[in-house]
Each structure stands twice: as structure tokens, then as C-alpha cells.
Amino acid sequence: MFSSPVYLSLKDQQMVITFKDNKDTVIRPIEDIGFVVIENPQVSISVPLLNELAENNVSVVFCDKKQMPKTMLMTLDGNTTQQESYKYQIDASAPMKKNIWKQLVECKIKNQALLLNKVGKNGDVLKQYYMNVKSGDTDNREGAAAREYWGRIFDDGFKRDREGQSPNNLLNYGYTILRAAVARALIGSGLYPAFGVFHRNRYNAFPLADDVMEPYRPFVDELVYHLYYDSAVSELDNQAKGVLLRVLFSDVKMGKVTRPLENALSLTTASLLRMYKGETDKLSLPMIT
């Protein structure tokens, strides 16, 4: 994340960071980079570097004047079998999509329950919701669970609202970073983020990312909870942003193995592709440890 004026360029397939105030330079291997967040409007970046970042499926996120992620640069050619994968997505049946959404909602509510228990709240109250999710979540168990969850994880009067009071601002930032990570994983698996399963909006370029990120949202919530209550952080300053960026490295339980969230996302998107192909009927989904 670049919050101060720098010049970003390419040399020998590595990113060269030159600080504008003192001309000091730092070099970072591009193969070790997953995301570049450009927050300061005085950051300059070269076209060759942008192309090399895209070639390595690195998401470049640009922030607006409020320092909130606004736009994202991603490769249009992130997988060698994209055309075939797109066809599977387009041809996916309605029952398959409903099954996918059911699994995503069940996992999301389970993770919300696990998080409540982890922070000393009563997560068992959500069991009635994740045990009764219908195909396609036709009776909106997700929404009912959310009302119960938000009233418990934060203060009783808290309402989840993008424009609402803190810690909504912290949640907004964390979810935006998570959404970028999901979109990157989808493209890496050869899937097109614009073909959603449940989310549909003519102004939304990444509805599939919004679908797949649902069971991962509680990992952001956990970071925000500790920022807000343990560290008394309510403003979205650089320290808070740095903490929220670490959601990509949160410990995620996938089956019997624990791995970083960024890697877990790739397993989830790969399993989604296998579902589209008819090779499995189960998604690989995360659980909070």
C-alpha cells in the first residue's frame, strides 16, 4: 500500500520503488506480490510495470480522494483455459446455481457463529439459520442471520450500513480489499467475475466476487472487532488500513489444513470451476479457526 508520493517502475522484472522526497529506492520481486494499493494521488506508475503486474495476475487497486479503494486493474488473460471456463459458467443450470448459493450462505452463517463464540458471544443462536438453508436460500436465512449477528458482534444499536457510523468505515475498507482478492482468485482460476450466481446488478462488474466472498466476510469482521474494541480504533487511518490488509494472511481452515486466506480463496474458486464442470457438487469453503 502506497500512502506517500513514490515513483513505481520496472527493472529486470522487478518493481522499483523510488521515494520522491529523498530519491531512495527499494526493489521488490513481482512474483512475491499479490496486490498493489495506490492511495496517494501523487504516486506515479509506469506502463511497463502495469503490464508486468497484469502478466503476473497482480491486482492494482486505485483509491479515490477519500483514500477508499475505487478502481482495480486486472489482467484480461489470467488463465489458459478461460474460454472453456466461461462456457461452463454461461451454461450453468439454475439448480446448480441455487446449490452453490446455498453452500455459500451456510458457510457464511457458520463462520459468523464461530466468530461470535470466539469473541465470547453466543454463536449458538445462529445454528437455527445455517441448519435450515434451502436451495437458493429462498426464505432468506442469510438476512435473518445477519440481523441477529450484527446485533451481537457489535453494540446492540449497531446497524450494518455503508454510510453508517464506525465501525462501518472499517468494514467497508476490509470488504473492498477482500472483494479485490476474490476477483483476482476467480480470474486466476479461469472464471469471469461478471457472471454471478446470486448477486445481479447492471452496474456491478464483479457479482461473482460478491457471491464467493460471502463466507470470507467474517474474517474481516474479526479484524474489525479487535481494532474497534481492543485497540479503540474508529478512524480509518494508515494503521487501521495496514491491519485490514492483513486479512489476506488470516489463518483459514480448509478441511484439515490451515492456510493463508489468499491461498484458501484459490482453492474455493478452483472448486467452483469443478462444480461448473460437473466434477463435484461440493465447494471447498473456509472455516474460522
PyMOL commands that set and color helices and strands:
alter all, ss='L'
color gray80, all
select helices_A, chain A and resi 30-32+47-55+82-91+94-118+123-130+135-137+141-153+168-188+207-212+214-230+238-249+261-277
alter helices_A, ss='H'
color red, helices_A
select strands_A, chain A and resi 6-11+14-19+25-29+35-38+44-45+59-63+69-73+251-254+257-260+287-288
alter strands_A, ss='S'
color yellow, strands_A
deselect
rebuild
show_as cartoon
